Amino acid sequence: MLLLSILVVGWALVPPSTPVRRGGRVFSTELEVVEEEVAMGPPPDDPNDVPAVVVGGGRIGGLLSSLGPKDVMMTRTSGWPEDAPAEGPIYVCTRNDALDSVIDATPVDRRDDLVFLQNGMLGPYLESKGLAHATQGLVYFAVAKLGDAPVDGVTDLDPQGLTTATGKWAPAFKARLAKAGLKCHVKEGEDFQRAMLEKHVWICAFMLVGASRGCTVGEVEANYASEFDELAEEMVSAGEAALGITLAPGYLDRLKAYARSVSHFPTAIKEFSYRNGWFYKMSMDAFAAGQSDPLPIHTKLLYDLNMPLPIPI
């Protein structure tokens, strides 16, 4: 009776002569849409989502394992699990300082399956480990505390979300996130590098301005937007030169739109060698070559925070 009532209400709200478009198809009425959805039942599981090893039981690791089909958990100190699936992604959901131990614990013939989900510019580090082509994910969703439902990083400028992945297991990561209603884009080559640079500039610029002002991400966007703009433009220019890419116009607006969606985030300088250290090394290299600093605003803000610089990279 409940289903019949729903169908009747759907028919009553939309007259039979009103065409309805859904998923690229045109139905005669909303009633036809409801009838087809009922007949089809829930969408089938995406075959790209396969059993995985999840490294780290924190907020992101806990989310991924809760969505997965027969995953096996691993910690930074537990060693390689004996019951790990013979193939499939290895989602690394740890802090950057645990990456060495995770890679060392992973069998050599499985390291191509590692999926790195950390913040920061990981390229130089992964190259040093022979993993230049490893799967990477740029995470733009948040889990407030362990077990909470995730909140997607959609903005008023990017309603389709910002999370992006590249590499062998990118489709698997996308399929896993879809189970939680989270959006993910799969990009390769320069398209991914552009997305990576934008994410990197976002976290490095907002954290640095926020730390220097003692405020949240949202307060930076609301009260110190001009300072952020100057620093971010400097970082983008240096990053584009280093990577040989050009960001699409409007990147400042996109970065600030995401800041508004996570306005409560606190700010701090963390994991320096992977984040702001990537830019700081450009300054140190320029000084060593007798050239002017390509990032003078960035360098000044770092020294104003009384950080123990110079830091070897």
Summary of the structure (lengths in Angstrom):
residues: 313
radius of gyration: 22.8
end to end distance: 68.1
largest distance: 80.5
contacts: 937
relative contact order: 0.09
helix: 47%
strand: 9%
